[in-house]
Amino acid sequence: MYEFKLPDVGEGIHEAEILNWLVNVGDTVSVNQPILEIQTDKAIVEIPSPVGGTVAEIKIETGTLAHVGDVLITFARGDKSVATTAPKAATAAKSANGQQAAPAAATAAARATKATVGIAGPGKRVLAAPAVRKMALEAGINLADVSGSGPAGRVLPSDVRHFIEQQKAAPATAPKPEVVATPAITPTPEAGKAPIPPPVVRQPGQEIVEEEPLQGLRRRIAERMELAWEIPHVTSFDEVDASKLVALRKQLQPEAKQRGVRLTYLPFIIKAVVQTLKEHPYFNASLDMEQQKILHHCYYHIGIATAVSDGLLVPVIRHADQMNLIQLATELKRLADLAQERRLSLEELSGSTFTITNFGSYGNSVGTPIINAPEVAILGTGRIAEKPVVIDGEVVARPMLPLALSFDHRLIDGAASGQFLQRLKSLLADPNLLFLELV
């Protein structure tokens, strides 16, 4: 009998939620076959089997938190073969920057490009991210009917959307007869099957509470928000005349389009933020209260808050200071696509030193962003809209960009936040100033 324990998947993660078992007791599995999906506070991770054999017992149920070292599943093996790339909690390799990287197989497991099944045959199961399963469920689609275009046949959100479009384009079938629920008649169950409960009839004025377990990404977000709320937040608000920013983007858009890139305002904002962080390094730091230390990060990894179907993720643009506008726009698109498909790796969700959240993309003008711990500041940007402003004694219309800077008052004071915002405003009001920093 072989006991498989939750491996160390790196990035300081000590626990994970068992999100979805991909095998059942009695199933025969092969070495490196994905057997379960776990939800860490960073991403959904597929875990492969370290051995070949038969599933003897599943120790931890779906929706339960497991800690590194907990026994998850046991296998009955007919041979002694064990994958040479199996996850080992005690195995770690040194990465290029000197930090310990995740074990080889755990890193491989973190990639959402494991061998999966596209169109499932009898007794087989289609592997897809929970967000994809939710999309299919809401559309009334059986995932087994959807052909996956991802690596090795993984079903992606685009596959589900394409399947829906195909169904709409297909000739209409005869409508199904409407089923009228009759509460007084309970269907007789077949032999050996549980009785079928009558449909729930809600009476007018009846108060019903429907329970939903707090799990998956939603539970992780709740835990992160609870952690973040221990930080003494202060938010400063301002706005900047974006006339020159709007004009510069319009001027550069044709060239960006020729290169196959959609140029939004966000790459300009990232460039301005990075330059401001260089001049105000405390905003690019983090606090270690246990060690009583301020950690100054001499690199610029910018987190971008990104909404997905079941919550919020923060993919990270690493070394953003070394990218030009086209490179930033390309990386933003790549990370956003991976976020929607829930295929971001742990590395792509870790290590940010400062975060930007663009609530303007949803039509909002003002918001109070919450700091992404252990960072000490976050910038929120609103929707650019024309407003009346006074210039040289005259009221004129100008495209104004709202800004909201939340900061950790344990490290940053109001005067410092004001200086940060003023510098950021000057760069956004005249983005040509950014060219002075080009090497």
C-alpha positions as CSV (number, residue, x, y, z in Angstrom):
1,M,0.0,0.0,0.0
2,Y,1.3,3.4,-0.9
3,E,0.3,6.6,0.9
4,F,0.4,9.8,-1.1
5,K,0.7,13.0,1.0
6,L,0.0,16.6,0.0
7,P,3.3,17.8,-1.4
8,D,5.0,21.1,-0.9
9,V,4.0,23.1,-4.0
10,G,6.3,26.0,-3.0
11,E,5.8,29.7,-2.6
12,G,5.4,29.3,1.2
13,I,2.1,27.5,0.8
14,H,1.4,25.2,3.8
15,E,-2.2,24.2,3.1
16,A,-4.6,23.8,0.3
17,E,-8.3,23.0,-0.3
18,I,-9.2,19.7,-2.0
19,L,-11.2,21.2,-4.9
20,N,-11.9,18.2,-7.0
21,W,-11.0,14.5,-7.1
22,L,-10.4,13.3,-10.6
23,V,-10.4,9.6,-9.6
24,N,-12.6,7.3,-7.6
25,V,-11.9,4.3,-5.3
26,G,-11.2,1.3,-7.5
27,D,-9.9,3.3,-10.5
28,T,-6.6,2.2,-12.0
29,V,-4.2,5.1,-12.5
30,S,-0.9,5.5,-14.2
31,V,2.2,7.3,-13.2
32,N,1.9,11.1,-13.6
33,Q,-1.9,10.9,-14.3
34,P,-3.7,13.9,-12.8
35,I,-5.7,12.6,-9.8
36,L,-6.9,15.8,-8.1
37,E,-7.2,19.6,-8.2
38,I,-6.3,21.7,-5.2
39,Q,-7.0,25.4,-4.5
40,T,-4.1,27.3,-2.9
41,D,-4.3,31.0,-2.1
42,K,-2.5,31.5,-5.4
43,A,-4.0,29.2,-8.0
44,I,-5.7,25.9,-8.9
45,V,-3.1,23.2,-9.1
46,E,-3.4,19.8,-10.7
47,I,-1.6,17.0,-8.7
48,P,-0.3,14.0,-10.7
49,S,-0.1,10.5,-9.2
50,P,3.4,9.5,-8.2
51,V,2.7,5.8,-8.7
52,G,0.8,3.5,-10.9
53,G,-1.8,1.3,-9.2
54,T,-5.4,1.1,-8.0
55,V,-7.1,3.7,-5.8
56,A,-7.6,2.0,-2.4
57,E,-8.9,4.9,-0.3
58,I,-9.5,8.6,-0.6
59,K,-8.7,10.1,2.8
60,I,-9.8,13.7,2.5
61,E,-13.1,14.8,1.0
62,T,-13.7,17.5,-1.5
63,G,-14.0,21.0,0.1
64,T,-11.7,20.1,3.0
65,L,-8.5,21.9,3.9
66,A,-5.4,19.7,3.9
67,H,-1.9,20.6,5.1
68,V,1.4,19.7,3.6
69,G,2.2,16.2,4.7
70,D,-1.4,15.0,5.2
71,V,-2.2,11.7,3.6
72,L,-4.6,12.4,0.7
73,I,-5.0,9.0,-0.9
74,T,-3.7,5.4,-0.8
75,F,-2.9,3.1,-3.7
76,A,-2.6,-0.6,-4.0
77,R,0.3,-1.2,-6.3
78,G,1.1,-4.3,-8.4
79,D,4.6,-3.1,-9.0
80,K,7.2,-0.9,-7.2
81,S,7.5,1.7,-9.9
82,V,7.4,5.3,-8.7
83,A,7.6,8.3,-10.9
84,T,11.0,9.9,-10.9
85,T,9.4,13.2,-11.2
86,A,6.8,12.6,-8.4
87,P,6.3,15.5,-6.0
88,K,8.5,15.3,-2.9
89,A,8.1,17.7,-0.1
90,A,11.7,17.5,0.9
91,T,13.1,18.1,-2.7
92,A,13.7,21.6,-3.9
93,A,15.9,23.1,-6.5
94,K,17.7,26.5,-6.4
95,S,16.2,29.0,-8.9
96,A,18.3,31.5,-10.8
97,N,17.7,34.2,-8.3
98,G,18.9,32.1,-5.4
99,Q,15.5,31.4,-3.9
100,Q,14.3,27.9,-3.4
101,A,12.0,26.8,-6.3
102,A,9.2,24.3,-5.9
103,P,10.0,20.6,-6.3
104,A,10.2,19.5,-9.9
105,A,7.0,17.6,-10.0
106,A,5.1,20.1,-7.8
107,T,6.2,22.8,-10.3
108,A,5.0,20.6,-13.1
109,A,1.7,20.0,-11.3
110,A,1.3,23.7,-10.9
111,R,1.0,24.0,-14.7
112,A,-2.5,23.5,-15.9
113,T,-1.3,21.8,-19.0
114,K,-1.3,18.2,-17.8
115,A,-2.7,15.4,-19.9
116,T,-6.4,15.6,-19.9
117,V,-9.3,14.1,-21.8
118,G,-11.1,16.1,-24.5
119,I,-14.3,14.2,-25.5
120,A,-14.8,11.6,-22.8
121,G,-15.8,8.1,-23.7
122,P,-17.8,5.7,-21.4
123,G,-16.4,5.7,-17.9
124,K,-14.0,8.6,-18.6
125,R,-14.0,12.2,-17.2
126,V,-13.3,15.5,-18.9
127,L,-10.8,17.6,-16.9
128,A,-11.5,21.3,-16.8
129,A,-11.1,24.2,-14.4
130,P,-14.0,24.8,-12.0
131,A,-14.8,28.1,-13.8
132,V,-15.3,26.1,-17.0
133,R,-17.4,23.5,-15.3
134,K,-19.6,26.3,-13.8
135,M,-19.9,27.9,-17.3
136,A,-21.0,24.6,-18.8
137,L,-23.5,24.0,-15.9
138,E,-25.1,27.4,-16.3
139,A,-25.5,26.8,-20.0
140,G,-26.9,23.3,-19.5
141,I,-24.0,21.7,-21.4
142,N,-22.5,18.3,-20.7
143,L,-18.7,18.8,-20.8
144,A,-18.3,15.3,-22.1
145,D,-19.8,16.6,-25.4
146,V,-17.3,19.4,-25.7
147,S,-14.1,19.0,-27.6
148,G,-11.1,20.5,-25.8
149,S,-8.6,22.6,-27.6
150,G,-6.2,23.0,-24.7
151,P,-3.0,21.0,-24.2
152,A,-3.8,17.3,-24.6
153,G,-7.4,18.1,-25.0
154,R,-8.2,20.3,-22.0
155,V,-11.6,22.0,-22.2
156,L,-11.2,25.8,-22.1
157,P,-13.8,28.6,-21.8
158,S,-13.4,29.3,-25.5
159,D,-14.3,25.7,-26.2
160,V,-17.6,26.0,-24.2
161,R,-18.4,29.3,-26.0
162,H,-17.8,27.7,-29.4
163,F,-19.9,24.7,-28.5
164,I,-22.8,27.0,-27.5
165,E,-22.5,28.9,-30.8
166,Q,-22.6,25.6,-32.7
167,Q,-25.7,24.6,-30.8
168,K,-27.4,27.9,-31.7
169,A,-26.4,27.5,-35.4
170,A,-27.7,23.9,-35.5
171,P,-31.3,23.2,-36.8
172,A,-33.8,23.6,-34.1
173,T,-35.1,20.4,-32.7
174,A,-38.7,19.7,-31.6
175,P,-39.4,21.4,-28.4
176,K,-39.5,19.3,-25.3
177,P,-42.9,19.0,-23.6
178,E,-43.3,21.2,-20.5
179,V,-43.1,19.3,-17.3
180,V,-45.6,20.4,-14.7
181,A,-44.6,19.6,-11.2
182,T,-47.3,17.9,-9.1
183,P,-46.4,18.1,-5.5
184,A,-49.1,15.7,-4.4
185,I,-47.6,12.8,-6.5
186,T,-44.2,11.5,-5.6
187,P,-42.6,9.3,-8.4
188,T,-42.1,5.7,-7.4
189,P,-38.3,5.0,-7.2
190,E,-36.9,2.1,-9.1
191,A,-35.7,-0.9,-7.2
192,G,-32.5,-0.2,-5.4
193,K,-32.6,3.5,-5.9
194,A,-33.3,6.3,-3.3
195,P,-36.7,7.9,-3.4
196,I,-37.1,11.0,-5.5
197,P,-38.1,14.0,-3.4
198,P,-41.0,16.1,-4.6
199,P,-40.2,19.5,-6.1
200,V,-40.0,22.4,-3.7
201,V,-43.0,24.6,-3.9
202,R,-42.4,28.1,-2.5
203,Q,-45.5,29.7,-1.0
204,P,-46.0,33.5,-1.2
205,G,-44.3,35.2,1.7
206,Q,-42.4,32.1,2.7
207,E,-38.9,32.9,3.9
208,I,-36.3,30.4,2.6
209,V,-32.5,30.4,3.2
210,E,-30.4,28.6,0.7
211,E,-27.0,27.6,2.0
212,E,-23.8,27.6,-0.2
213,P,-20.5,26.3,1.1
214,L,-17.7,29.0,1.2
215,Q,-15.0,27.1,-0.7
216,G,-12.6,27.3,-3.6
217,L,-11.4,30.7,-4.8
218,R,-14.2,32.5,-2.8
219,R,-12.9,31.1,0.5
220,R,-9.3,32.1,-0.4
221,I,-10.4,35.6,-1.3
222,A,-12.3,35.8,2.1
223,E,-9.2,34.7,4.0
224,R,-7.0,37.2,2.1
225,M,-9.4,40.0,2.7
226,E,-9.5,39.2,6.4
227,L,-5.7,39.2,6.5
228,A,-5.6,42.5,4.6
229,W,-8.0,44.2,6.9
230,E,-5.5,43.8,9.8
231,I,-3.6,46.6,7.9
232,P,-4.4,50.1,9.0
233,H,-5.7,51.4,5.7
234,V,-5.8,55.1,4.6
235,T,-6.9,56.1,1.2
236,S,-6.0,59.4,-0.6
237,F,-8.1,60.5,-3.6
238,D,-7.1,62.8,-6.5
239,E,-7.7,63.2,-10.2
240,V,-5.5,64.1,-13.1
241,D,-6.1,65.9,-16.4
242,A,-5.6,63.1,-18.9
243,S,-5.8,65.2,-22.1
244,K,-2.2,64.5,-23.2
245,L,-2.4,60.9,-22.1
246,V,-5.5,60.4,-24.3
247,A,-3.8,62.1,-27.2
248,L,-0.6,60.1,-26.9
249,R,-2.5,56.8,-26.8
250,K,-4.5,57.8,-29.8
251,Q,-1.3,58.7,-31.7
252,L,0.4,55.3,-30.8
253,Q,-2.7,53.1,-31.4
254,P,-2.2,52.6,-35.2
255,E,1.4,51.4,-34.7
256,A,0.4,49.1,-31.9
257,K,-2.5,47.7,-34.0
258,Q,0.0,46.9,-36.8
259,R,2.0,44.9,-34.3
260,G,-1.2,43.0,-33.3
261,V,-1.4,44.7,-29.9
262,R,-4.4,46.5,-28.3
263,L,-3.0,49.5,-26.5
264,T,-5.0,50.5,-23.4
265,Y,-4.3,53.2,-20.9
266,L,-3.0,50.6,-18.4
267,P,0.6,50.2,-19.9
268,F,1.0,54.0,-19.6
269,I,-0.2,53.9,-16.0
270,I,2.2,51.0,-15.2
271,K,5.2,53.0,-16.6
272,A,4.2,56.0,-14.6
273,V,3.8,54.0,-11.4
274,V,7.1,52.2,-11.8
275,Q,8.9,55.6,-12.2
276,T,7.1,57.0,-9.2
277,L,8.1,53.9,-7.1
278,K,11.7,54.4,-8.0
279,E,11.5,57.9,-6.6
280,H,9.5,56.8,-3.5
281,P,10.9,53.4,-2.6
282,Y,8.8,52.9,0.6
283,F,5.8,52.3,-1.5
284,N,7.6,49.3,-3.1
285,A,8.5,47.8,0.3
286,S,6.8,45.3,2.6
287,L,6.6,45.0,6.4
288,D,7.7,42.0,8.4
289,M,6.2,42.6,11.8
290,E,7.5,39.4,13.3
291,Q,11.1,40.2,12.5
292,Q,10.5,44.0,13.0
293,K,12.0,44.7,9.5
294,I,11.2,46.8,6.5
295,L,11.9,44.9,3.3
296,H,12.9,47.1,0.4
297,H,12.4,45.4,-2.9
298,C,14.9,46.5,-5.5
299,Y,12.8,45.2,-8.4
300,Y,9.4,46.0,-9.7
301,H,6.8,43.2,-9.9
302,I,3.4,44.8,-10.6
303,G,0.3,43.0,-9.7
304,I,-2.8,43.6,-11.8
305,A,-6.2,42.9,-10.1
306,T,-8.2,40.8,-12.6
307,A,-11.8,39.8,-12.3
308,V,-12.7,36.2,-13.2
309,S,-16.0,34.3,-13.3
310,D,-15.7,33.2,-9.6
311,G,-13.7,35.9,-8.0
312,L,-10.6,38.0,-8.3
313,L,-7.0,37.0,-9.2
314,V,-3.8,39.2,-9.2
315,P,-1.4,38.0,-11.9
316,V,2.0,39.6,-11.8
317,I,4.0,41.4,-14.4
318,R,7.6,40.7,-13.3
319,H,10.3,43.3,-13.9
320,A,7.8,45.7,-15.3
321,D,10.5,48.4,-15.3
322,Q,12.3,46.5,-18.1
323,M,9.4,46.5,-20.5
324,N,8.2,49.0,-23.1
325,L,4.6,49.9,-23.8
326,I,4.1,47.2,-26.4
327,Q,5.7,44.5,-24.2
328,L,3.5,45.6,-21.2
329,A,0.3,45.5,-23.4
330,T,1.3,42.0,-24.7
331,E,2.0,40.7,-21.2
332,L,-1.3,42.2,-19.9
333,K,-3.3,40.4,-22.6
334,R,-1.4,37.1,-22.0
335,L,-2.0,37.1,-18.2
336,A,-5.6,38.2,-18.6
337,D,-6.4,35.3,-20.9
338,L,-4.7,32.8,-18.6
339,A,-6.6,34.2,-15.6
340,Q,-9.9,33.7,-17.4
341,E,-9.0,30.1,-18.2
342,R,-7.6,29.6,-14.6
343,R,-4.3,28.4,-16.1
344,L,-1.9,30.9,-14.3
345,S,1.1,29.3,-12.7
346,L,2.1,29.9,-9.1
347,E,4.9,32.1,-10.3
348,E,2.5,34.2,-12.3
349,L,0.4,34.8,-9.2
350,S,3.2,35.4,-6.7
351,G,5.8,38.0,-5.7
352,S,4.1,41.3,-6.6
353,T,5.6,44.4,-4.9
354,F,2.8,46.9,-5.8
355,T,-0.7,46.3,-7.1
356,I,-2.9,48.3,-9.5
357,T,-6.6,47.8,-9.7
358,N,-8.5,49.4,-12.5
359,F,-12.2,49.7,-11.4
360,G,-12.7,52.1,-14.3
361,S,-12.8,49.1,-16.7
362,Y,-16.2,48.3,-15.1
363,G,-17.5,51.9,-15.4
364,N,-16.7,53.0,-11.9
365,S,-15.2,56.4,-11.1
366,V,-14.3,56.0,-7.4
367,G,-13.4,53.1,-5.2
368,T,-11.3,52.3,-2.1
369,P,-8.8,49.6,-3.1
370,I,-7.7,47.1,-0.4
371,I,-4.0,46.5,0.0
372,N,-2.7,43.2,-1.3
373,A,-0.7,42.0,1.8
374,P,2.2,41.9,2.4
375,E,2.5,45.0,0.2
376,V,2.1,48.4,1.7
377,A,0.2,50.3,-1.0
378,I,-2.2,49.8,-3.9
379,L,-3.4,52.2,-6.7
380,G,-6.9,52.3,-7.9
381,T,-7.8,54.0,-11.2
382,G,-11.3,55.0,-12.2
383,R,-13.0,55.7,-15.6
384,I,-11.7,58.5,-17.7
385,A,-14.6,60.9,-18.2
386,E,-15.0,64.5,-19.3
387,K,-15.6,66.9,-16.4
388,P,-15.8,70.7,-16.1
389,V,-12.5,72.2,-14.8
390,V,-11.3,75.7,-14.3
391,I,-8.3,76.6,-16.5
392,D,-7.0,80.2,-16.6
393,G,-10.3,81.4,-15.1
394,E,-12.4,79.6,-17.6
395,V,-14.6,76.5,-17.2
396,V,-13.7,73.9,-19.8
397,A,-14.3,70.2,-20.3
398,R,-11.3,67.9,-19.8
399,P,-10.9,64.1,-19.7
400,M,-10.2,63.4,-16.0
401,L,-8.7,60.3,-14.6
402,P,-9.6,59.5,-10.9
403,L,-6.9,58.1,-8.7
404,A,-7.2,56.3,-5.3
405,L,-4.1,55.4,-3.4
406,S,-4.5,53.1,-0.3
407,F,-1.5,52.8,1.9
408,D,-0.4,51.1,5.1
409,H,-0.3,53.8,7.8
410,R,2.3,51.8,9.8
411,L,4.9,52.6,7.3
412,I,3.6,55.5,5.1
413,D,2.2,58.8,6.3
414,G,-0.2,61.2,4.7
415,A,2.6,63.6,3.5
416,A,4.4,60.8,1.7
417,S,1.2,59.6,0.0
418,G,0.6,63.2,-1.1
419,Q,4.1,63.4,-2.6
420,F,3.6,60.0,-4.4
421,L,0.3,61.1,-5.9
422,Q,1.6,64.5,-7.0
423,R,4.6,62.9,-8.8
424,L,2.3,60.2,-10.4
425,K,-0.1,62.9,-11.5
426,S,2.7,64.9,-13.2
427,L,3.8,61.9,-15.2
428,L,0.2,61.0,-16.3
429,A,-0.6,64.6,-17.1
430,D,2.4,64.8,-19.4
431,P,3.4,61.2,-20.3
432,N,6.2,62.5,-22.5
433,L,8.1,63.0,-19.3
434,L,8.4,59.2,-19.2
435,F,10.7,59.3,-22.3
436,L,13.3,61.1,-20.2
437,E,13.8,57.9,-18.3
438,L,14.6,55.8,-21.3
439,V,18.0,54.3,-21.4
